[in-house]
Amino acid sequence: MSYLVATDGSTESDEAVRYAARQAVAFYETLEIAHVLTPDSELVDGTIVLPGEEAAVEAGQGVLESARSIAEEAVDEPIDVETQLLTGRPADALTEYANEEPVDAIYVGHRGLSEEREQVVGSVAKSVVDKADVPVTVIR
């Protein structure tokens, strides 16, 4: 079993990584850190093309490695960390992954946007809470 924490490289997601790392160590769980690529696709001559795909994957792997370092620095003992690079809409990708893998809990950071802004752009954290089948902890 494992704990899944989402990261996008933001300060808020870094806090979620730290919190989830401490929980994972306390309960002897593996920490899975996930970053979701949301590539902009184009239709070119009937074929879906993802511009900058290699650069996006490279940047995503950088976000995951940074989060791994943050998790390891957050605890005083060894931690089992795995990283996952997912694609799609963040809330969907995270909850689908959690449904397919043995995930006990999901941790997400929340930026705390104004209510008006969240109504326009939505909130990944709120969507994960709505869609997940496992407990979700939102870190502010």
C-alpha positions as CSV (number, residue, x, y, z in Angstrom):
1,M,0.0,0.0,0.0
2,S,1.1,3.6,-0.4
3,Y,0.3,7.2,0.0
4,L,0.0,9.3,-3.2
5,V,0.9,13.0,-3.2
6,A,0.5,15.3,-6.2
7,T,3.0,17.9,-7.1
8,D,3.2,20.7,-9.6
9,G,6.3,22.3,-8.2
10,S,4.4,25.0,-6.4
11,T,5.0,26.1,-2.8
12,E,1.7,24.6,-1.9
13,S,2.5,21.2,-3.4
14,D,5.9,21.2,-1.8
15,E,4.1,21.5,1.6
16,A,1.9,18.6,0.6
17,V,4.9,16.5,-0.2
18,R,6.5,17.3,3.2
19,Y,3.3,16.5,5.1
20,A,2.7,13.3,3.1
21,A,6.4,12.2,3.6
22,R,6.0,12.5,7.4
23,Q,2.7,10.5,7.3
24,A,4.3,7.8,5.1
25,V,7.2,7.4,7.5
26,A,5.0,7.4,10.6
27,F,2.8,4.6,9.1
28,Y,5.5,2.7,7.3
29,E,4.0,3.3,3.9
30,T,5.6,4.0,0.5
31,L,5.3,7.5,-0.7
32,E,4.3,7.9,-4.4
33,I,4.9,11.3,-5.8
34,A,2.9,12.1,-9.0
35,H,3.2,14.9,-11.4
36,V,0.6,15.2,-14.2
37,L,1.5,16.5,-17.6
38,T,-1.3,18.3,-19.3
39,P,0.1,18.7,-22.8
40,D,-1.7,20.8,-25.4
41,S,-2.3,18.6,-28.3
42,E,-2.9,19.7,-31.9
43,L,-4.5,17.8,-34.8
44,V,-2.1,17.8,-37.8
45,D,-3.3,16.0,-40.9
46,G,-5.5,13.7,-38.8
47,T,-2.7,12.8,-36.3
48,I,-2.6,14.1,-32.7
49,V,0.7,15.9,-32.1
50,L,2.0,17.0,-28.7
51,P,4.3,20.0,-29.3
52,G,7.3,20.0,-27.0
53,E,6.6,16.5,-25.7
54,E,10.2,15.8,-24.9
55,A,10.7,19.1,-23.1
56,A,7.5,18.5,-21.1
57,V,8.6,15.1,-20.0
58,E,12.0,16.4,-19.0
59,A,10.4,19.3,-17.0
60,G,8.0,16.8,-15.4
61,Q,10.8,14.5,-14.3
62,G,12.6,17.6,-12.9
63,V,9.5,18.4,-10.8
64,L,9.4,14.8,-9.5
65,E,13.1,14.8,-8.6
66,S,12.8,18.1,-6.8
67,A,9.8,16.7,-4.9
68,R,11.7,13.5,-4.0
69,S,14.4,15.6,-2.5
70,I,11.9,17.6,-0.5
71,A,10.3,14.4,0.8
72,E,13.7,12.9,1.8
73,E,14.7,16.2,3.6
74,A,11.3,16.3,5.5
75,V,12.0,13.2,7.5
76,D,14.8,12.0,9.7
77,E,14.8,8.4,8.6
78,P,14.9,6.5,5.3
79,I,11.7,6.8,3.2
80,D,10.6,4.6,0.3
81,V,9.7,7.0,-2.5
82,E,8.4,6.2,-6.0
83,T,7.6,8.8,-8.6
84,Q,4.9,8.7,-11.3
85,L,4.6,10.9,-14.4
86,L,0.9,10.9,-15.4
87,T,-0.9,12.6,-18.2
88,G,-4.3,14.1,-18.6
89,R,-6.5,16.3,-16.5
90,P,-4.8,16.4,-13.1
91,A,-7.8,15.4,-10.9
92,D,-8.8,12.6,-13.3
93,A,-5.3,11.3,-13.7
94,L,-4.7,11.2,-10.0
95,T,-8.0,9.6,-9.0
96,E,-7.7,7.0,-11.8
97,Y,-4.2,6.1,-10.7
98,A,-5.4,5.8,-7.1
99,N,-8.2,3.5,-8.3
100,E,-5.9,1.3,-10.3
101,E,-3.0,1.0,-7.8
102,P,-3.0,0.1,-4.1
103,V,-3.2,3.7,-2.8
104,D,-4.5,4.2,0.8
105,A,-4.7,8.0,0.7
106,I,-4.1,11.1,-1.5
107,Y,-2.5,14.3,-0.5
108,V,-2.8,17.5,-2.5
109,G,-1.8,21.1,-2.0
110,H,-4.4,23.9,-2.4
111,R,-3.5,27.4,-3.4
112,G,-6.6,28.9,-1.7
113,L,-7.8,31.0,-4.6
114,S,-10.7,33.3,-4.1
115,E,-14.1,31.7,-4.4
116,E,-14.9,33.7,-7.6
117,R,-11.6,32.6,-9.3
118,E,-12.2,28.9,-8.3
119,Q,-15.7,29.1,-9.9
120,V,-14.1,30.1,-13.2
121,V,-11.0,27.9,-13.2
122,G,-12.0,25.2,-10.8
123,S,-9.8,23.6,-8.2
124,V,-7.8,20.4,-8.7
125,A,-7.9,19.7,-4.9
126,K,-11.7,20.0,-4.8
127,S,-12.1,17.8,-7.9
128,V,-9.8,15.2,-6.3
129,V,-11.9,15.2,-3.1
130,D,-15.1,14.8,-5.2
131,K,-13.7,11.9,-7.4
132,A,-11.5,9.9,-5.1
133,D,-12.5,6.6,-3.5
134,V,-9.8,6.9,-0.8
135,P,-9.3,9.6,1.9
136,V,-7.9,12.9,0.6
137,T,-6.0,15.4,2.7
138,V,-5.8,18.9,1.4
139,I,-2.8,20.9,2.6
140,R,-3.1,24.7,2.7
